[in-house]
Amino acid sequence: MAKKSDHKSYDHKSQEHRSHGEGTRVRARSSGQGQRQLRVGEELRHVLAAILARHEAADPVLQEAVITVTEVRVSPDLKNATAFVMPLGGVHVPEVMAALTRSAPFLRGLVARAVPLRHSPTLHFQFDTSFEHASQIEALLHRPEVERDLEKAHEPEADENKTPEPEADMKKEPEAGNGA
């Protein structure tokens, strides 16, 4: 008898544990990627950046290129990873991207030796356009019409601190009534 009640309480605790774990996963995924995906992606980014900085790939294009790995996004099952890269100065992008695609299996092997995972993810490379988007936004913000609009947006805040004009109108109304 005692074993059955112990067994039931064990099941009860394991159910609570499972429900707690599921809630944690839901919260982590609501921000995009899960915590493990983010950790693995960051580790892969560091390893890939070091490999590319040491020019370990035999491809002549990669031997000469300086490549920045800005982000690595990992699939939920950790079997695929997309590395967002940018050659220094944004030059020779098509050649560098082709060289990275050709060298992906070799780079995967180097990553597998450096990062302890059950399965090494298949590497995919994508040109990072976030720097271009940032410079476009910066250019838009410095356009004369946008700067003028931004100045107008700040002016009403300064006017709110001054004495309101409706009070002056209220004072004038009684005077107009007295003069009639």
N, C-alpha and C positions, 0 to 999 in steps of 0.2 A: 504494500500500500504506500509506504513512504516513498518508494522509488517513483511511483506514478505521479505523486504530487511534486516531487523534485523535477521530474521530467517536464511537467506542465509549466512550472515556474521557469525552467530553462528555456522552453519554447517562448514563453511570454517575454523573457529578456531578449532573446534573439530577435523577436519581432520588433521590439522597441529599437534595438540596435539597427536593424535593417531600415526601419522607417526614418531614423535619425540620419543614416547615411544617404538615403534617397533625397531627403530635404536639403542636405548639404550639396549634393550634386546639382539639384535644381537651381539653387542660389548661384552656384559657380557658373552654370551655363547661361543664366539670364544675362550675364555680362559678355556673352560671346563664346569664348573658349573656356573649357574647364581648367582648373588649376594645374592638373598634370600636363595638359596640352601646352599651357603657357610655360611651365618649367622645362619641358622637353624642347620646345621651340627655342627657348633662350639658350639652352645648352647647345643645341645644334647650331645656332647662330654663332656662338663663340668658337666652336670647333671648326666650322666652315670658314670663318674669317681667318683663323689661325692657319688653316691649310692653304688658303688662297694667298695669304701674306707670305708664307714660306715658299710659294710657287712649287708645290709638290706635284701638281698635275703636269704631265709630260707634254700637253698641247702647247705649241709655240705661242699661240695667241695669249694663253693664260700665263705663260712665262713672262711676257712683257707687260701685261695689264696689271693695274692696281685696282682691285675690286672691293667695294664696300658692301657688306651684307647688312642690310638695314633691319630686316625682320625675317623670321621663319614661322610660318603658320603650319600647324600639324593637324591632320585629320583626327577625328575622335578615336579611331581605332589605332592611331599612331603608326599606320602603315604607309602614309604618304605625307610628304613635307614639301611645301612650296617656299623656296628661299627668294626673297625680294632683294635684288642686287642692283648696284649701279657702278659702272666703271668710273674711275676718277675723271672728272671734267665732263662726263657724259659723252666721251668720244669712242668711236668704234663699237657702238652698241650692238649692231647686228652680228659682227664677228665674235664679240665676247659672248653673246647669248648662244650662238651656235657652238662655240667651243665648250661652254658650260654644259650644254645639252649632250655633246659628244662625250664629255668627261664624267657625266653623272654616275655611271656605274662604278668607275674607279673611285670617285669622291665618296660614293656610298660605302665602299669597302673601307676607306680611311676613317669615315665617320663611325662605322660599326666597331672599329678597334678602339676608338676614343670614347664612345658613349655606351655605357652598359645597358642595352635594351634587349628584350627577348628577340625582337625582329628589327633589323635596321630599316628605317623608312625609305621608300623610293623617293629620290630627290627630283624635284621639278624646279626650274628657275624661271623667274619672271622679272622683267625690268621694272624697277621701282620708279613710279611717276610722282611720288609724293613731293619731291623737291620741285618739280615743274609746277605742280598745283600750288605749292606755297609761294613760288615766285610770281605766278599769275595773280594770286590774291593780293600779294604785296604791291604789284604794279597797279591793280585796280584801286587799292586804297590810296594810292598817291596820285591818282588822276585829279585834275583841278575840280571837276564837277562833284566828285565824291568828297573831296576835302571841304568844299563849300557846303555840301549837305551835312557833313559831320559838324562843321562850325555852327550851322543853323540849329542842329539838334542840341547843341550845348547852350545856345543863347537863351532859350526859354527857362532853363534851370537858373540862370543868372537873374532873369526878370522876376522869377518867383520870389527871390529873396528881397526884392525892392517892395516898397509899399504898393499895395494893389490900387489900380486905377478906379475900380467901382466905388470905393469909399469917397473919392473926390467927386464922382458923379452924384452920389447921395447928398453931399453937402450942397451941390449946385441946385439940385431939385427943390429943396425947401426955399432957397433964395428966389427961384423962379416963381414959386407959389406965393411968396410974400410980395413980390413986385406986381402981381396981377391984380 
